[in-house]
Amino acid sequence: MLYNWFEHITFAYPEVFGLFVLIPAMLYWYLNKYDRKQGALKVSSLAVIRKSSSWKSTFRHAPFVIRLLAVCCIIMAMARPQTRNDEELKNGQGIDIILCLDVSGSMLAQDFLPDRLEASKNMAAAFVDMRPTDRIGVVIFSGESFTLVPLTTDKTVLKTQIFNINRGLLEDGTAIGDGLGVSVDRLKSVKTKSKVIILLTDGEDQGGRIDPLAGKELAKAYGIRVYTIGVGSEGYAPVPTADGTRQQKVNIDENLLRMIATETGGLYFRARDNESLKNIYLEIDKLEKSRIEVTSLKRYTERFFPFAFAAAALMFLEIFLRYTLFKKFP
């Protein structure tokens, strides 16, 4: 318990600890003085002295020991022990971000570890941790689209819902326009100056209620930047089936994704493995910086009172003992 107390203690004047050199000096002075005051007496046997010894002679050095302890407490009090509480106040304007994630059947392809969907979920959750002051929402799409999490600053809820995404939540397919359209709908009415969609998919648009180019125009109209990520290796990728795995060709409409990103003021990225996907999110994090002011507050609580009180008590005790129980007569 004492260790835990000192673990959080700082000292305003640590140089005062140099005064501890007084302790060996006082000890040296006391021993020399004590030796000079001792008288000599010749006796034929020590038996008489042993019988006459008492508790007073046993504890005759107690007042001096108490004085040393008092000096130690005075030095500790002079060093001003303190506990410090650090607090950060964050003010500023964040960014509203929608993570628009493809959850179609092809996202189970295993050219990422353990597959595209799990890798995308892990990187999305890591991105949430990078954005402490932003509001973030999640939209998922395959053959249809759905708002999984509206804009929120609750990172725990966000990450829980992201990790709970599974294949089969929606009708299969790849309706990129629907995903983009629903994402725009979540952002169009917010008053934040910076609005961003990160759209991640591994396929080509297979039709839906909203054409991808119409979704792009909506994003432009509402001043929303769209960063697009194409997920998939080159050539063919293994996809699990009921009978094992099969090789499926990687088809990503890079021209469409690049057009959506470029015309809305965003960028297009291609992720071919887990590491490149991680680097893409890091790059987006650098590009979309929130304006945050951090004010650091440090509060100190003085802890020298116990040492000062102990020093006073010890000094009083030493004086009391020296002039009562251990009083010396000339």
C-alpha positions as CSV (number, residue, x, y, z in Angstrom):
1,M,0.0,0.0,0.0
2,L,2.9,2.4,0.8
3,Y,4.5,1.6,-2.5
4,N,1.3,2.4,-4.4
5,W,1.1,5.7,-2.5
6,F,4.6,6.8,-3.4
7,E,4.1,5.6,-7.0
8,H,1.8,8.6,-7.6
9,I,3.9,11.1,-5.6
10,T,6.0,13.9,-7.1
11,F,8.2,16.4,-5.2
12,A,8.2,20.1,-5.9
13,Y,11.7,20.6,-4.5
14,P,13.6,17.2,-4.9
15,E,16.9,19.0,-4.3
16,V,16.0,19.3,-0.6
17,F,16.8,15.6,-0.3
18,G,20.4,16.6,-0.3
19,L,19.9,17.6,3.4
20,F,19.8,13.9,4.3
21,V,23.6,14.1,4.6
22,L,22.8,15.7,7.9
23,I,21.7,12.3,9.3
24,P,25.2,10.6,9.2
25,A,26.7,13.9,10.4
26,M,24.4,14.0,13.4
27,L,25.0,10.3,14.1
28,Y,28.8,10.9,14.1
29,W,28.5,13.9,16.4
30,Y,26.2,12.1,18.8
31,L,28.5,9.1,19.1
32,N,31.6,11.2,19.7
33,K,29.8,13.3,22.3
34,Y,28.4,10.2,24.0
35,D,31.9,8.6,24.3
36,R,33.4,11.8,25.8
37,K,30.8,11.9,28.5
38,Q,31.3,8.4,29.7
39,G,33.2,8.1,33.1
40,A,35.6,5.4,34.1
41,L,35.1,3.2,37.2
42,K,37.2,0.3,38.3
43,V,35.3,-2.7,39.7
44,S,36.3,-6.2,40.7
45,S,33.3,-7.8,38.9
46,L,30.7,-6.8,36.3
47,A,28.0,-8.8,38.1
48,V,26.9,-5.8,40.2
49,I,26.5,-3.7,37.0
50,R,24.5,-6.3,35.2
51,K,22.1,-6.6,38.1
52,S,21.6,-2.9,38.3
53,S,20.9,-2.4,34.6
54,S,17.4,-1.3,33.8
55,W,15.1,-0.5,30.8
56,K,16.3,3.1,31.0
57,S,19.9,2.1,30.1
58,T,18.6,-0.2,27.4
59,F,16.6,2.6,25.7
60,R,18.9,5.5,26.6
61,H,19.4,6.3,22.9
62,A,15.7,6.5,22.1
63,P,15.5,10.4,22.3
64,F,18.2,10.7,19.8
65,V,16.7,8.2,17.4
66,I,13.4,10.1,17.7
67,R,15.3,13.3,16.8
68,L,16.7,11.6,13.7
69,L,13.2,10.5,12.6
70,A,11.9,14.1,13.2
71,V,14.7,15.5,11.0
72,C,13.8,13.0,8.3
73,C,10.2,14.0,8.4
74,I,11.1,17.7,8.2
75,I,13.2,17.1,5.1
76,M,10.4,15.1,3.5
77,A,7.9,18.0,4.2
78,M,10.4,20.6,2.8
79,A,10.6,18.6,-0.4
80,R,6.8,19.2,-0.8
81,P,5.4,15.8,-1.8
82,Q,2.4,16.2,-4.2
83,T,0.0,14.1,-6.2
84,R,-0.7,15.2,-9.8
85,N,-3.9,14.8,-11.7
86,D,-3.6,15.3,-15.5
87,E,-6.7,16.1,-17.5
88,E,-7.2,16.9,-21.2
89,L,-10.0,19.0,-22.6
90,K,-10.6,18.5,-26.3
91,N,-12.4,21.1,-28.3
92,G,-12.9,21.6,-32.0
93,Q,-14.8,20.4,-35.0
94,G,-14.7,16.8,-36.1
95,I,-15.7,15.1,-39.3
96,D,-18.8,13.1,-40.0
97,I,-17.8,9.8,-41.7
98,I,-19.9,6.9,-43.1
99,L,-18.2,3.5,-43.5
100,C,-20.0,1.9,-46.4
101,L,-19.0,-1.8,-46.5
102,D,-19.7,-4.5,-49.1
103,V,-21.0,-7.7,-47.4
104,S,-21.8,-9.7,-50.5
105,G,-20.9,-13.4,-50.9
106,S,-17.6,-12.7,-52.7
107,M,-16.3,-10.9,-49.6
108,L,-15.7,-14.4,-48.2
109,A,-12.8,-14.9,-50.7
110,Q,-9.7,-16.0,-48.9
111,D,-7.0,-13.9,-50.7
112,F,-7.1,-11.8,-47.5
113,L,-6.6,-13.4,-44.0
114,P,-8.9,-14.9,-42.9
115,D,-11.0,-13.5,-45.7
116,R,-11.9,-10.2,-47.2
117,L,-14.9,-9.5,-45.0
118,E,-13.1,-10.2,-41.7
119,A,-10.0,-8.2,-42.8
120,S,-12.3,-5.3,-43.8
121,K,-14.1,-5.4,-40.4
122,N,-10.8,-5.4,-38.5
123,M,-9.4,-2.5,-40.4
124,A,-12.7,-0.5,-40.1
125,A,-12.7,-1.1,-36.3
126,A,-9.1,0.1,-36.1
127,F,-10.0,3.2,-38.1
128,V,-12.7,4.0,-35.6
129,D,-10.1,4.0,-32.9
130,M,-8.0,6.5,-34.9
131,R,-10.9,9.0,-34.9
132,P,-11.6,9.9,-31.2
133,T,-13.6,13.1,-31.9
134,D,-15.5,12.2,-35.1
135,R,-19.0,11.0,-35.6
136,I,-19.0,7.8,-37.5
137,G,-21.8,5.6,-39.0
138,V,-21.9,2.3,-40.8
139,V,-23.8,1.3,-43.9
140,I,-23.7,-2.2,-45.3
141,F,-24.7,-3.3,-48.8
142,S,-24.9,-6.3,-51.0
143,G,-28.0,-6.8,-53.2
144,E,-29.6,-4.1,-51.0
145,S,-28.4,-1.6,-48.5
146,F,-29.0,-1.0,-44.8
147,T,-27.9,1.6,-42.2
148,L,-26.3,-0.6,-39.5
149,V,-25.2,2.3,-37.2
150,P,-26.3,5.9,-37.6
151,L,-23.7,8.7,-37.0
152,T,-22.5,8.4,-33.4
153,T,-19.5,9.1,-31.2
154,D,-20.0,5.9,-29.2
155,K,-16.9,3.9,-30.3
156,T,-17.9,0.9,-28.3
157,V,-21.2,0.5,-30.1
158,L,-19.6,1.1,-33.4
159,K,-16.9,-1.6,-33.0
160,T,-19.4,-4.1,-31.6
161,Q,-21.7,-3.7,-34.6
162,I,-18.8,-3.8,-37.0
163,F,-17.6,-7.1,-35.5
164,N,-21.1,-8.5,-35.6
165,I,-21.4,-8.1,-39.4
166,N,-21.9,-11.5,-41.1
167,R,-22.5,-12.7,-44.6
168,G,-26.2,-13.3,-45.2
169,L,-27.6,-10.3,-43.4
170,L,-28.8,-8.9,-46.7
171,E,-29.9,-10.3,-50.1
172,D,-26.8,-11.2,-52.1
173,G,-25.5,-9.1,-54.9
174,T,-23.4,-5.9,-55.4
175,A,-25.6,-2.8,-55.5
176,I,-22.8,-0.2,-55.2
177,G,-25.3,2.6,-56.1
178,D,-27.6,1.6,-53.2
179,G,-24.8,1.6,-50.7
180,L,-23.6,5.0,-51.9
181,G,-27.1,6.4,-52.0
182,V,-28.0,5.4,-48.4
183,S,-24.6,6.7,-47.2
184,V,-25.3,10.1,-48.8
185,D,-28.8,10.1,-47.2
186,R,-27.2,9.7,-43.7
187,L,-25.0,12.7,-44.3
188,K,-27.0,15.1,-46.5
189,S,-28.8,16.9,-43.6
190,V,-25.9,17.2,-41.1
191,K,-24.4,20.6,-40.6
192,T,-20.8,19.5,-40.2
193,K,-18.5,21.2,-42.8
194,S,-16.5,18.0,-43.5
195,K,-18.5,15.0,-44.6
196,V,-16.8,11.8,-45.9
197,I,-17.9,8.4,-47.2
198,I,-15.4,5.5,-47.3
199,L,-16.9,3.0,-49.7
200,L,-15.3,-0.5,-49.8
201,T,-16.2,-3.2,-52.3
202,D,-14.7,-6.2,-54.1
203,G,-16.9,-6.4,-57.2
204,E,-18.7,-4.7,-60.0
205,D,-22.1,-3.1,-59.7
206,Q,-24.9,-5.6,-60.4
207,G,-27.7,-3.1,-60.4
208,G,-30.0,-1.8,-57.7
209,R,-32.5,0.9,-57.0
210,I,-29.9,3.7,-57.4
211,D,-27.4,3.9,-60.2
212,P,-23.8,4.4,-59.0
213,L,-23.4,7.5,-61.1
214,A,-26.6,9.0,-59.7
215,G,-25.2,8.3,-56.2
216,K,-22.0,10.1,-57.2
217,E,-24.0,13.2,-58.3
218,L,-25.9,13.2,-55.0
219,A,-22.6,13.1,-53.1
220,K,-21.3,16.0,-55.2
221,A,-24.5,18.0,-54.6
222,Y,-24.2,17.7,-50.8
223,G,-20.4,18.4,-50.7
224,I,-19.5,14.9,-49.6
225,R,-16.1,13.5,-50.4
226,V,-16.0,9.8,-51.3
227,Y,-13.0,7.6,-50.8
228,T,-13.3,4.3,-52.6
229,I,-11.4,1.1,-51.9
230,G,-11.3,-1.9,-54.2
231,V,-10.6,-5.0,-52.2
232,G,-9.1,-8.1,-53.9
233,S,-5.9,-9.6,-55.3
234,E,-5.1,-10.1,-58.9
235,G,-6.4,-13.0,-61.0
236,Y,-8.3,-15.6,-59.1
237,A,-9.1,-16.0,-55.4
238,P,-10.3,-19.0,-53.4
239,V,-13.9,-18.8,-52.2
240,P,-15.4,-21.3,-49.7
241,T,-18.3,-23.4,-50.9
242,A,-20.4,-26.3,-49.4
243,D,-18.1,-28.7,-51.1
244,G,-14.8,-27.0,-50.2
245,T,-13.4,-24.1,-52.1
246,R,-13.5,-22.8,-55.7
247,Q,-11.4,-20.3,-57.6
248,Q,-13.3,-17.1,-58.5
249,K,-12.1,-14.4,-60.8
250,V,-11.4,-11.0,-59.1
251,N,-13.6,-8.5,-60.8
252,I,-13.4,-4.9,-59.5
253,D,-14.8,-2.0,-61.5
254,E,-11.8,0.3,-60.9
255,N,-12.9,2.8,-63.5
256,L,-16.3,3.3,-61.7
257,L,-14.7,3.6,-58.3
258,R,-12.0,5.9,-59.5
259,M,-14.6,8.2,-61.1
260,I,-16.8,8.3,-58.0
261,A,-13.7,9.2,-55.9
262,T,-12.2,11.8,-58.3
263,E,-15.4,13.7,-59.0
264,T,-16.4,14.0,-55.4
265,G,-12.9,15.2,-54.2
266,G,-11.8,11.9,-52.8
267,L,-9.3,9.2,-53.9
268,Y,-9.4,5.7,-55.1
269,F,-7.3,3.0,-53.5
270,R,-6.6,-0.7,-54.4
271,A,-6.1,-3.2,-51.5
272,R,-4.5,-6.4,-52.6
273,D,-3.7,-7.8,-49.1
274,N,-4.2,-7.1,-45.4
275,E,-1.2,-4.9,-45.1
276,S,-2.1,-2.6,-48.0
277,L,-5.7,-2.3,-46.7
278,K,-4.3,-1.2,-43.3
279,N,-2.0,1.4,-45.0
280,I,-5.0,2.7,-47.0
281,Y,-7.0,3.5,-43.8
282,L,-3.8,5.1,-42.3
283,E,-3.6,7.3,-45.4
284,I,-7.2,8.3,-45.3
285,D,-6.7,9.1,-41.6
286,K,-3.9,11.5,-42.5
287,L,-5.9,13.1,-45.3
288,E,-8.9,13.8,-43.2
289,K,-7.7,15.6,-40.1
290,S,-10.1,17.0,-37.5
291,R,-9.5,20.5,-36.1
292,I,-9.0,19.7,-32.5
293,E,-7.6,21.9,-29.7
294,V,-6.3,20.0,-26.7
295,T,-5.9,21.8,-23.4
296,S,-3.8,20.0,-20.8
297,L,-4.7,20.7,-17.1
298,K,-2.5,19.6,-14.2
299,R,-3.8,19.8,-10.7
300,Y,-1.6,19.3,-7.7
301,T,-2.6,18.2,-4.2
302,E,-0.1,18.9,-1.4
303,R,0.9,15.9,0.6
304,F,3.4,17.4,3.0
305,F,1.0,17.8,5.9
306,P,1.4,14.3,7.4
307,F,5.2,14.7,7.4
308,A,5.0,18.1,9.0
309,F,2.6,16.7,11.6
310,A,4.8,13.7,12.3
311,A,7.9,15.9,12.6
312,A,6.2,18.1,15.2
313,A,4.9,15.1,17.2
314,L,8.3,13.4,17.2
315,M,10.1,16.6,18.4
316,F,7.5,17.0,21.2
317,L,8.0,13.4,22.1
318,E,11.8,13.7,22.2
319,I,11.7,16.8,24.4
320,F,9.2,15.1,26.7
321,L,11.4,12.0,27.1
322,R,14.6,13.9,27.5
323,Y,13.3,16.0,30.4
324,T,11.3,13.3,32.1
325,L,12.1,9.6,31.8
326,F,15.6,10.1,30.4
327,K,16.5,13.2,32.3
328,K,20.2,13.4,33.3
329,F,21.5,14.9,36.5
330,P,24.9,16.5,36.6
